[in-house]
């Protein structure tokens, strides 16, 4: 059973992002619609199909992954950084909650937000391309693991950061470029050899590729590679977050 303290923290964090539905739900809905209008139909009318799949449908897994990653990261990053700046994080650290429970509360709420946004984006895409899933359990597992990994990375970033500019550095200059260059809008098989090699060293490519396999049954690489990579990233990011909490790095005094 989940202890009362963890349930309370999780409930508080979930209510925090549900109080701004325009940012949580409406914004990704509008963004997804624009992506489909600009890329799925304007560009899709030229490309027609990618590996036998309509282009508009081909980009859905990448867009869903992008939504899950960005929202899971920003949820923990913004919440934790505000608590740190206001000094209220100290109250949480001296509460009866264990470090693992504190981390679970923040990460759990971020995962829920990421999956909520991903579901909204997938549903909007389904209006244009259909809602069929090739391997639904694999797709769900990949998205949960991806959301967990980036929620923990957002937690670590907020603890390390000293300003909002530093909090925004990682999503602006790392997550977004890696995601857009990770096969969201194209297949790695269509790239010239040099660009293909660069894509294959991008870790986000394997996440997008894994989600695409789960949703469409297509994969440029081996789906198990993406699964193994995201499991390793989860372990590292959760371990780092727990260590920061336990040592009080930039949190106490």
C-alpha positions as CSV (number, residue, x, y, z in Angstrom):
1,X,0.0,0.0,0.0
2,X,1.1,3.5,-0.8
3,X,1.8,5.4,2.4
4,X,-0.3,8.5,3.3
5,X,2.7,10.9,2.9
6,X,3.5,9.7,-0.6
7,X,-0.1,9.8,-1.7
8,X,-0.4,13.3,-0.4
9,X,2.7,14.5,-2.2
10,X,1.6,12.7,-5.4
11,X,-1.9,14.2,-5.2
12,X,-0.5,17.7,-4.6
13,X,1.8,17.5,-7.6
14,X,-0.9,16.1,-9.9
15,X,-3.3,18.9,-8.8
16,X,-0.6,21.4,-9.5
17,X,-0.4,20.7,-13.2
18,X,-4.1,20.0,-13.5
19,X,-4.8,23.5,-12.3
20,X,-3.4,24.8,-15.6
21,X,-5.2,22.7,-18.3
22,X,-4.4,25.3,-20.9
23,X,-0.7,24.6,-20.5
24,X,-1.1,20.9,-19.8
25,X,-3.6,19.8,-22.4
26,X,-4.7,22.6,-24.7
27,X,-1.1,23.7,-25.7
28,X,0.0,20.2,-26.8
29,X,-3.3,19.7,-28.6
30,X,-2.8,22.9,-30.6
31,X,0.9,22.1,-31.2
32,X,0.1,18.6,-32.5
33,X,-2.6,19.9,-34.9
34,X,-0.1,22.5,-36.3
35,X,2.6,19.8,-36.7
36,X,0.1,17.7,-38.7
37,X,-1.0,20.7,-40.8
38,X,2.6,21.7,-41.6
39,X,4.5,18.4,-41.7
40,X,1.9,15.7,-42.0
41,X,-0.1,17.2,-44.9
42,X,2.0,19.9,-46.5
43,X,5.2,17.9,-46.5
44,X,3.3,14.6,-46.5
45,X,1.7,15.4,-49.9
46,X,5.2,15.3,-51.3
47,X,6.6,12.3,-49.5
48,X,3.4,10.3,-49.6
49,X,4.8,7.2,-47.7
50,X,7.8,6.2,-45.6
51,X,8.5,2.4,-45.6
52,X,4.9,1.8,-46.8
53,X,3.3,3.9,-44.1
54,X,1.5,7.3,-44.9
55,X,3.9,10.1,-43.8
56,X,1.3,11.7,-41.5
57,X,1.0,8.4,-39.6
58,X,4.8,7.8,-39.6
59,X,5.5,11.0,-37.6
60,X,2.9,10.2,-34.9
61,X,5.2,8.2,-32.6
62,X,8.0,10.8,-32.7
63,X,5.5,13.6,-31.8
64,X,4.1,11.6,-28.9
65,X,7.6,10.9,-27.7
66,X,8.5,14.6,-27.9
67,X,5.4,15.5,-25.9
68,X,6.0,12.9,-23.2
69,X,9.7,13.8,-22.9
70,X,9.2,17.6,-22.7
71,X,6.3,17.5,-20.3
72,X,7.8,14.9,-17.9
73,X,11.0,16.9,-17.7
74,X,9.4,20.3,-17.2
75,X,7.0,19.1,-14.6
76,X,9.7,18.0,-12.1
77,X,12.1,20.7,-13.1
78,X,9.6,23.6,-12.6
79,X,8.0,22.2,-9.4
80,X,11.3,21.3,-7.7
81,X,13.0,24.5,-8.7
82,X,10.2,26.7,-7.3
83,X,10.2,24.8,-4.0
84,X,14.0,25.2,-3.8
85,X,13.9,28.9,-4.5
86,X,11.0,29.5,-2.0
87,X,12.8,27.3,0.6
88,X,9.8,25.0,1.1
89,X,11.9,22.0,0.0
90,X,13.5,22.0,3.4
91,X,10.1,21.4,5.0
92,X,9.7,18.4,2.8
93,X,13.2,17.1,3.6
94,X,12.5,17.2,7.3
95,X,9.1,15.5,7.0
96,X,8.6,11.8,7.9
97,X,8.8,11.0,4.1
98,X,11.7,8.9,3.0
99,X,14.0,10.1,0.2
100,X,12.6,7.4,-2.1
101,X,9.0,8.5,-1.4
102,X,9.8,12.1,-2.1
103,X,11.4,11.1,-5.4
104,X,8.5,8.8,-6.2
105,X,6.0,11.6,-5.6
106,X,7.7,14.1,-8.0
107,X,8.6,11.5,-10.7
108,X,5.2,9.8,-10.5
109,X,3.3,13.0,-11.1
110,X,5.6,13.9,-13.9
111,X,5.1,10.5,-15.5
112,X,1.3,11.0,-15.3
113,X,1.5,14.4,-16.9
114,X,3.8,13.0,-19.7
115,X,1.4,10.1,-20.4
116,X,-1.6,12.4,-20.3
117,X,-0.1,14.7,-22.9
118,X,1.1,11.8,-25.0
119,X,-2.4,10.3,-24.9
120,X,-3.9,13.6,-26.0
121,X,-1.4,14.0,-28.8
122,X,-2.0,10.4,-29.9
123,X,-5.8,10.9,-29.9
124,X,-5.5,14.1,-31.9
125,X,-3.3,12.3,-34.4
126,X,-5.8,9.5,-34.5
127,X,-8.4,11.9,-35.9
128,X,-6.1,12.3,-39.0
129,X,-4.4,8.9,-39.2
130,X,-6.3,6.3,-37.2
131,X,-5.8,4.8,-33.7
132,X,-4.4,1.4,-34.4
133,X,-1.4,0.1,-32.4
134,X,0.9,-2.7,-33.5
135,X,2.4,-3.6,-30.1
136,X,0.4,-1.5,-27.5
137,X,2.1,-3.0,-24.4
138,X,5.6,-2.4,-25.8
139,X,4.7,1.2,-26.8
140,X,3.2,1.8,-23.3
141,X,6.3,0.4,-21.6
142,X,8.6,2.5,-23.7
143,X,6.6,5.7,-23.0
144,X,6.5,5.0,-19.2
145,X,10.2,4.4,-19.1
146,X,11.0,7.4,-21.2
147,X,8.8,9.6,-19.0
148,X,10.4,8.3,-15.8
149,X,13.9,8.8,-17.1
150,X,13.3,12.4,-18.2
151,X,11.3,13.2,-15.1
152,X,14.3,12.2,-13.0
153,X,16.6,14.2,-15.3
154,X,14.3,17.2,-14.7
155,X,14.6,16.7,-11.0
156,X,18.4,16.6,-11.2
157,X,18.5,19.7,-13.4
158,X,16.3,21.7,-11.0
159,X,18.5,20.7,-8.0
160,X,21.6,21.7,-9.8
161,X,20.3,24.9,-11.4
162,X,20.7,28.3,-9.8
163,X,18.4,30.2,-12.1
164,X,15.4,29.6,-14.5
165,X,17.8,30.2,-17.4
166,X,19.8,27.1,-16.3
167,X,16.6,25.1,-15.8
168,X,15.6,25.9,-19.4
169,X,19.0,25.2,-20.9
170,X,18.6,21.4,-20.9
171,X,15.2,21.3,-22.8
172,X,16.2,24.1,-25.2
173,X,19.7,23.1,-26.1
174,X,19.7,19.3,-25.5
175,X,16.3,17.7,-25.5
176,X,14.6,19.5,-28.4
177,X,17.6,19.3,-30.8
178,X,18.2,15.6,-30.0
179,X,14.5,14.8,-30.4
180,X,14.1,16.6,-33.8
181,X,17.4,15.0,-35.0
182,X,16.3,11.6,-33.6
183,X,14.1,10.4,-36.5
184,X,10.8,12.2,-35.5
185,X,10.2,13.4,-39.1
186,X,12.3,11.0,-41.1
187,X,13.6,7.4,-41.4
188,X,17.3,6.9,-40.7
189,X,17.4,4.5,-43.7
190,X,16.7,7.4,-46.1
191,X,19.7,9.5,-44.9
192,X,23.1,9.7,-46.5
193,X,25.7,7.4,-44.8
194,X,27.4,10.2,-42.8
195,X,24.1,11.6,-41.4
196,X,22.9,8.1,-40.7
197,X,25.9,7.4,-38.6
198,X,25.3,10.6,-36.6
199,X,21.7,9.7,-36.1
200,X,22.7,6.3,-34.8
201,X,24.7,7.8,-32.0
202,X,21.8,10.0,-30.8
203,X,20.2,8.2,-27.8
204,X,16.8,9.8,-28.4
205,X,16.7,8.1,-31.8
206,X,16.4,4.7,-30.1
207,X,13.6,6.0,-27.9
208,X,11.6,7.3,-30.9
209,X,12.4,4.1,-32.8
210,X,11.2,2.0,-30.0
211,X,7.9,3.9,-29.6
212,X,7.5,3.7,-33.4
213,X,7.9,0.0,-33.3
214,X,5.3,-0.3,-30.6
215,X,2.8,1.9,-32.5
216,X,3.4,1.1,-36.1
217,X,5.5,-2.1,-36.1
218,X,8.3,-0.3,-37.9
219,X,11.9,0.0,-36.7
220,X,15.1,1.3,-38.2
221,X,17.1,-0.4,-35.4
222,X,16.4,-3.2,-33.0
223,X,13.6,-2.4,-30.6
224,X,15.4,-4.1,-27.7
225,X,18.2,-1.6,-28.1
226,X,15.9,1.3,-27.3
227,X,14.4,-0.6,-24.4
228,X,17.8,-1.4,-22.9
229,X,18.9,2.2,-23.4
230,X,15.9,3.8,-21.7
231,X,16.1,1.3,-18.8
232,X,19.8,2.2,-18.3
233,X,18.9,5.9,-18.4
234,X,16.2,5.4,-15.8
235,X,18.6,3.7,-13.5
236,X,21.2,6.4,-13.8
237,X,18.8,9.4,-13.5
238,X,16.9,7.9,-10.6
239,X,20.1,6.9,-8.8
240,X,21.5,10.4,-9.3
241,X,18.3,12.1,-8.1
242,X,18.2,9.9,-5.0
243,X,21.8,10.7,-4.3
244,X,21.1,14.4,-4.5
245,X,18.2,14.1,-2.1
246,X,20.1,12.0,0.4
247,X,23.2,14.2,0.4
248,X,21.2,17.5,0.4
249,X,23.2,18.8,-2.6
250,X,22.2,22.4,-3.0
251,X,19.0,21.8,-1.0
252,X,20.1,22.4,2.6
253,X,21.4,25.8,3.5
